[in-house]
């Protein structure tokens, strides 16, 4: 079964919600939730507090489905310089600019310092900012604010601890994707797939469509699929039911299906009868095609907000576009762009230890930088009151410093510009340009404190980057997946997910997770995603990139490819076990014959191994380890084997680029040719002059 999904926007006529099943509400239960900074708030590095007065901050919001039953606790893990004076150095924590707690930085907490504070629940707002302020002194007399011994490090493993009661589900489609994804929450969205009768081709397609839309809506936080269940009583997360009433006979107990034959589909958000604080998303229709229409309508909801109430029929569909991508920065899709074009805004930094600006320059996975390199025109401004002999702006590309210029106007500059060449051998498809301002106050004196908030520099989003590039690559190469899943991000062509025949609920769940990953990768306005079972995919003409999801059930296409020696899994993977007796995930990439279509095989010894592998594709650390065309992972994520298939070029190298490459690779030879040519020309001129009686 194949469905071409032009992941779609849809309009649905609102209607009054039919009565839903009555839910018996058990007594509210309190649960404890711990939110580590590095997981829940995505603090990727420890927070450094530098200088006489160092500051760092992180933000959080409270999930809409929580009701606090006690004041939250803040657990801060820190360390600091051993040279600080305990009676004059301290760490202060502020919530929304109001001090919460403070601790002296003494010899007792130089390493493994712990600070626990209670946050009054009534002081929390919709948006909350935790600020960490370090006051540092190491001497009673003169104190240099740039002294490297003035620091405190707040660990990214610090955490918030909440005691909460979950609020019962109300069921309002107007708020979708809430409660399945809470934009105020922490970590990935979690869903449970509810298995019904044998899923039809259209049900699988609707599942892929639903997953892709959720991938766009959940963005960087992602979607995590729990083990599939056949009974809602077994679901421990919000659940999703996709299919016709024939595939799910119990639907009539959740929603009124009496008008199902007169509409294009039905979408509902209802409480789980067994768990009132958990929701059930219902995507159904009288016919299989109506199930797809309902999924399309649900994907359209964030744009037009036309689905309302707990249950809504889908009357008509228009405008086949999915929810827009919210990626920032957006990938560079042409040779010249401004920072605003890739989603960045004007940014200002202040103080002695002003953080650097990082400008991600992300291109397609087959981007080949022109041999001439690129250019960036930076537009910036800076304040008055700087020491012009010390203050500078430094420009780095991928850690390599390219240029440094003085900030040499004592009165400051509102706007100026700098042109910097980007060498071709330093630019990569995924690069980062760092702009660092070193701001020293005028009349700088190491023994005098200066308020550094008055010293600032701004990088404007009107700055322009020009990186001419062609499109060609040597494939297969799993390392290309680190470029937002290229070529499976649906911008390099259509993609088809291929499941085993009669897939289990967990295998469908893995396909939903993979579709969500593609939704997060892709920025295409109308991407084309195809879902098929193995037998159906084998009968079709290859016209798209394909991803084979191989779990514990026999996968006829995978088995046929192995029999034809088109794939060569290691023995322990082929037998479903590893040499140590522990199942391992397996990933392989191949080219489809003489075409430019790429086959990606994701195989686990069981469905859990397959899901682990799909989840790993969303982790930068996992993707950065991949190269060649095959990798086998241990349960801990370590690659235990990797092989190389002879790659071949996909895409054409333009003639101009070929000529430039030849000149660059043979510059010494061309120099010799040039000298010989000059000598030959001089000899020819002399002979011509002698022949006609002239003098040279």
N, C-alpha and C positions, 0 to 999 in steps of 0.2 A: 504494500500500500504506500502510495506516495501522495503527499499533498504539498503543493507549492503554496507556501505561506507568505503572502505579501503582508507581513505583520502589520495589522491594520488598526486604524482609528475608526470608530463607529459611533453612530447616533442611535440612541434607544429612547423610545417614547416612555416617559414616566407613567407609573400607574400605582394605584393604591396596593399596598402589600396584602396578599391573601393571609389568612390566619396561619400561624405556625404552631408547631407542637408545643404544648405546655411543658415547662421545665421546672422540676422540683429543685429548689435552691438549698443546698446543704449549708450548714453554718460556715461562715467565712473562716479561712485558715490563714495563719500568718506563716510566711516563709522568709528565709534569709537569703539575700542575694549579695554576692561579693563581686565588685566590678574593678578588676585591675586596670590601671591606667593604660597599659600596653595593649590590652585586648578590647576593653569596653570603650576607651576614649582615643584609641589609636595613637598613643604617644610612643613613637617609634624609637626615640633615643632618650637617655636620661636628661633631665632638665638641669642645665648648668647656670649657676648664679655667680657672676664674675664681677670683680672690682670692689670698690668701697661699698657700693650699694647695688647688689645684683638682683635682677627680677626675671621671673619666668612664669608662664601661666598656661592653663588648659581649661577647656570649657566642657560643660555637660548640661543635659536636660533630663527631666524626670519623665519616664514613660507615661503616656496618657492612661494606660490600663492599671496603674498602680495607685494604691492609697497607703500612705505611710502610717505604720502603727507605732513607730517610735522614732526618736531623733536619730538620723544617720550618724555613722562613725567614720572618721577619716584616719587612715593608717598611713603615715608617711615614713618611708625608709630613706635614710640619707647618710652622707659622709662628708667630711670637710677637711680643709688644710689643717695640719697639725701645728702650724705656726701661729694660729689665731689666738688672740687674747680672750679668754672666756668671759671676763667681766665687761667687755666692750663689743663682743661679737654674738650675734643671735640669728636664728631663723624664725621668721614670722609667716604665718599662713593667713590669708585673707579670703573671705567669701564675698564676692560682689563688692570689693573694696572695703569691707568691714573686717577688722582683725578677729580671728577665731581662736588662735593659740600661738604660743611662742616658746622657744627653747634656747637656752644658752648653748653656744658652740664651744664645748669644753673638751678636755682630754678624754672624758668618759664616753663621748659619742663621736670620736674622730672616725671610727669605722663602725658600721652596722648600727648607726643611730636610729632610734625609733621614736616617733612622735604620734601620739593618739589623741584625737580631739573629737568632741561631740558637736555636731552641727545642729542648731535649733531648726526643727522642721519648718516652723513658721517663717524662717528667714529665706527659704528657698523660693526662687522665682521660676518663670518659664525658661529663661536662659540664665545659667549660672556660670560664673568665672571663678576658678580657684587661682589665686596668685601667691607665689612664693617669693618672699623678699629676704635677701641675706645681707646683713650688716657685718662688714669684715674689717677688723683692725689687727695688726700684728706688732705694732709698736706704739709706745706712749707719745712719741714725738712725731717727726716728719713721716708722712705716709704717702707713698706713690700709688695713685689710683690704678696704675697699669701693672702693679706688682703681680707676678704670676702666682704668688702664694695666697692671693685673696680669692677663695672659691668655696662653693658648697655645691654638692651634686645631689639632686633629688632623684631617687630611683624610679624608673618607668614601671617597676613592679609594685609601687605604692597602690593603694586601693581605697575604694569607698565601700562601706558595708551598710546595707539597707535591710530593715524589717518591713515587709509590705504585705498587704492584702490585695489580691487581684480583684478588680471590679468586674462584675458579670457583664457578658457581652450584650450590647444593645441591638446591634445589627443595622447598619446604615450604609448602603452602597455609595452614597454621596461621599463618604470618607475613605473609600477604597484607595490605596491598599491597606489602610488601617482596618481591623486590628492585626491582620496577618503580617504586616510590616509597620512598625511604629517608628516614625521618623524621629521621635524623641528618645527612642530606646537605645540599647547597647548591643553590639555584636550583630551577627547575621540574623535575618529572618529565618524562622524554623517552621516547616510544614510537614504534615504526614499525608501520604497518598493513601486513599481508601480504595482497596481492590474490590472490583465487582466481578461480573461474568467476563468471559473472554473479551478483551477490549478490541473494538473495531479499528479499522484503519483511521477513520475520522476521529475517534477518541484519542488515538495516539497523536494525531496531528494537533488536535485541540490542546493536548497536554504540552506539546512543544511550543505552541503559540502562547499558552499561559506562562510557561517557564521563561520564554524570551521576554515577555512584557514585564514580569517580575524582576528579571535581571536588570532591565533598564530602570525600574523604579527603586530597587534596593541599591543599585550602583555599587560603590566600593565596599559596602557592608556585606553584600552577598546573600545567597539563599542556601540554607542547609536543609536537606531532606532527611527526616527521621525514618526508621524502618517502616515499611508499608504495613497496613492493618486491613483486615476484612470487616472488623466490627468497630464502630466509633467508640465503644467503651474502652478499647485498648489504646486509643490515641492519647499521647501525652503532650502534644502540641496542637496548635490550630491545624485543622484538617481540610482536605480538598477532595471533592467528588466530581469527576468529569465523566459524562456518558449519558446514554438514554435511560429511561425508566426500565427498559428491558435488561440493561446491563447492571442496573442498581435498583432492584425491586423495593428496597427500603426508602426510596426517595419520597414516596407518598406520605411517610411518617414525618418528614421534615418540612415539606412545602406543599401547597395546593397546586396540583397538576391539571386541574380541570380545563384550563384554557390553553394547554400546551399545543394542541393541534392547530390553533388559529394564529400563532405567532412564530417568529423566526428562531426563537430560543428563549431560555429563561436563566436568569442569574439571581442568586440569593446569598445572603449572609445571615446565618441563623446560629443560635447557641447550640453547642453540643448537648444533647439531652442528658448525657451522663456526666458532663463537666461544664457547668454553666459559665465558667470564666474562660472557656475555650470556644472559638468560633469554628463554623463549618462553612466553607465556600462551595456553593453548588453551581455547576455549569452544565446545563442539560438542554435537551430539545426533543421534540417528538420524533424527528428523523436524525440520522447521524450527521447530515450536513447542518442541521440546526444547532448541533453542539458546537460546531466550528463557528457559526455565526455568533453564538453566545460568548465564546471565548474572545472573538474579535471585538464584540461590544464592550467586554470588560477591559480589554487593553485600551480601548478608546476613552474610558471614563475619565482619566486624569486630564484630558484635554478639554472636553466639552461639559463634563459634570452633568450628564443627562440621566444617569441611572440613580434613582432615589428610592428610599424606603428599604425595607428588609428584603423584599422580593420584587424584581422588575422584569417584565417581558420585553423582549427585543422585537421592535416593530419593523425597523428598517435600518439599513447600513449605508454609509457614505464615507468617502475619503479613506482610502486604504493606506494608512500610515500608522506606525506604532508610536508609543510614548517617545518623546524626544530623548536623546542621550544627554545625560548631565555630566559627562566627563569634563574635567578641568585639570590640566590643559587639554584642549582638543588637539588631535593629531594635525600635523602640517600637511595640507592636501594640495599645495601648489608651491612654486618656487619662491615666492615672496609673500610674507605675511607680517602683520603687526602683532604685537603682544596681545592687543585687544581681540584680534581674530582668533586666537587660540584660547580665549577665555580668561586672560589675566587682566588685572586692573592696575591703576596707579597705586604705588606702594611707597610708604615713608618709613624710614628707620631713624632712631635717635640714640645718642649717647656714645660714651667711649667704646663700649663693646657692642656696637650696632650689629645686629645679625645680617648676614649676607643675603642678597636677593638670589633666589635660584629660579632660573627660567628653563623649564623642561622643553627640549626640542625633540618631539616624537614624530617619526615618520613611519611609513609602511615598512613591513618586514623585508620587502624586496627593493628598498630604496638604495641606490648606488650613487654616492656623492660624485658630482662632476669633478674631474681632475683639477679644475681651476679653484675648487673650494667654494667658500661662501663669504658673506659680508654681513655684519650687523651694524646698524646705526642706532646707537643708544642716545636717548633723550633724557636728560636728568637736570636736577636743580639741587642747590644746597644753601644752607643758612649763612648769615653773616656771623662774625665772632669766632671764626676758625683761624688756627695758626696755619697760614698759607705755606709755610716752609715744611710742615709735617703732614698736613692733611692731604690724602690722595684717594683716587678711585682705582680699583684694581679689577681687571676683567680676566676670568679664567674659563676655559672650555675643557670639560671632563678632567678637571684637576690641573690642567696645564695653563700657567699664566701667559696671557697673550699681550697684555698692555697694561700700563699703569700711568696715570696722568695726575698732575697736582690740581688741587682745588685752590686756585691761586688768586681769587678775587676776594679781598677782605670784606667787601660789602655783600658777598654771596651772589648767586645767580638764580633767577627764577626758572630759566630754561636755557640749556645749552646742549650740544650734541658731540658725539665722538664716533668716528668710523673705525671699526676693528675688523681686520681680515681673519677669516676662519679657515685655517689650513685644512686641505682635503684629507691629509693623513691623520688628523685629530678628530674630525667630525665623524660621527657614527649615526646609524638610523635612530638610536635612542641616545641622545646627548643631553647634557645639562650645562647651561651657561650660568656662571656665578659672577655676580657683580657685588664687590665688597667696598664699602666706604670706610675709610679710616679717619675718624673725626677727632681732631685735637683742638681744644679751646685756645683762643688767643691768649698770649702772655702766660702760657702753660708753666706752672710751677708745681713740682712734685710734692711740695709741702703745703699746698693750699688746695682746699676742696673747691671744685667748680660744679655747679648744677648742670648735669649733662643733658637734661631734658630739652634745653634750649638749642642744642646742636642737632641738626637734622639733615637728611638728604632724601631725595625723592627720585624714583625711577618711573618714568611715564609709560603708560601702555601704548602710546603712539610710536614707541621704538619699533624699528623694522628689522626683520631678519630675512636675508635672501640666501637660500641654499639650493642652487640648481641641482637636480638629481634625475637619474634615469631609473628604470624599473627592470631589474634582472637579478637572478639569484641562482646559486647552485643548490639543487634539491636532489634527494631528500636531506633535510637538516632539521632535527627537532629543536635546535637552538633558536630557530626562527619563531617558535611559539612565544618567546618572551616579548616579542613585539605585538602585544595585545592579541595573541593567539593567531597571528598571521600564518597561513592564509585562511584560517577558519573563523575570521571575524566578520564574514559576510560582506566585506568591502572588496575582496579579491575575487568575488564570484559566488554563485549559489553554493549552499552547503546542505548535505543530506545526512541525517542521523539514521543509522541502521541498527535495529534491534533484532534479537532472536525471534523466530516465529513463536506466536503465542507467548509473549514475554510475561514474566511475573510482575507483580506490583512493584517489587523493589527495582527491577530493571527499568520499568517505566519511570519510577522515581529518579533513577540515575539519569535518564534521558531528560527529565524536567530540569534537573540540576545542571546538566550540560548545556541545555538551551538557555538557562539563566546566565551561565558563564558567557555564552556568546552574546547575550543581550548586553552584558556589562562591557564586553570588549568592543562591540560594534558602535559606530556612530552613523552608519548608513541610514538615510531617511526612509527608504523602502527596501529593507533587506529581504532576501529570498531564502527561506529555510524549508527544508523538505524532511519529512519523517517517513520511514519505510521499515517494513519487516524484511528479513534477510532474503526470503524467497522472492518477494516482489522486487527488491533492489537488484538481484541477480538477473532478472528478466529485462531490466531497463538499460537503455543506452547511457553510458557515463557522460554526463554533461556538467557535473558539479564536483566540488571537493566532498569527500565522504568521511564520516567518522563512524567506525564500527564499535559498538558498545557490547562487549562480550563478557557475560557473567557466568552463572553456573549452569544455565540451560544450553543445550547444543545450538550452535550458531552456524547454520548451514553454509553461509557465504564464507565465514572465517575458515571453516573446515575445508571447503573447496579450495580456497586460496593456499592453505597449508599443503593439501594433497597435490596441487599443481606446482608446489615449491615457489609460489609467488610470495609467500611469507615463510619466515624461518624462525619460529619461536624457540628459545632454549628448551632443552628437554624437560627441565623441572616445571617450566610454565606450561608446556604442551600437555603434561600429565596432571596439571592442576596442583602441583606441590613444589616446594623448594627442597634443596638438598638437606636443609636443617629441619625439614618437616613443618615449616611455617609458610603459609601462603604468601605470595608476593605479587604486587601489581606489575604489569608489563605494558610498555607502550612502544609502538613501532610506526614508522612513517615510510610510505612508498609512493612512487609515481605510478599513475595508471598507464601502463604501456607507453605508447608514443605520444600521448596527450599531455597537456600541462595540468592535469587534475591530480590532486594529492590525496592519498588514502592514509588516514590516521586510525590506528587500531588501539583501543584501550581495553585491556583484558585483565580481569582479576581472577584469582582462584575461586572466588565466590562473589556474591553481589556486594558484600561489605568491602571487599578489596577493590571492586570496581568503583564504588562510591568514594573510597579513599583516594583513588587516583583522580577522579573527576574533581574532587575538592582540592587536591594538590595542584591542579592546573591553574587555580586562582591565586596561588602563593608565589610571589616573586622569587623566593629562595629556591623553590623546587624547579621553576622554569630556568633559573640561571645555571642549574647543574646539567641541563640537557644539551647534548650535541649529537652528531652523527645521526643514525636513523633508528636505533633501538636502545631501550634502557629498561632494566629490571630493577625494581626497588625492594628493599627490605621493609618490614612493617615500620621501622623507625625513619624511613625516607632516604636511606643511603642507597646509592646506585651500586649494584653488584656486578653488572655487566653492561657492555656497550659495544656495538658493532658498527661497521661502516659498509654501506652499499655504495657502489660507484655513482657519484652524483653527476648530473648533467645540467646544463644551463637551461633555465626557464626564463623567457623574455629575451628581447633583442638589445644588443648594444649599438647605439647610434654610430654612424660613421665618424662624426666629429669627435665623439668620445674615444672611439678606437684610435683615431689619429693622435689625440692628445696623450693617450696611454702609451702608444708606441714611442712618441717623443720623450715622455717622461722616463720610460724604462730604458731607453737607449741614448740618454742625453750625452754621455761621453763619446759614443760613436758618432753622433751627429756633430759634436764639436770637431772631431777629427775630419769628418767629411767637409765641414765648413772651411777649415783651414786649407785642405787640399783643393777645394773649389776656388778659394781666393787665390791660391798660387797658380792654378790652371788659368783663371781669368787674367791674372797679371802676365803670364806667359803668352796668352793669346793676343793681348793688347800689344805686347812688344813685337811679336811676329808680324802683326798687322801693320804696325808703324814702320818696321824695317822694309816690308814689301812695298809700301807706298812712299818711301823716302822720307818719312818723318823721323822725329827724334822723341825718345821717351826718357 
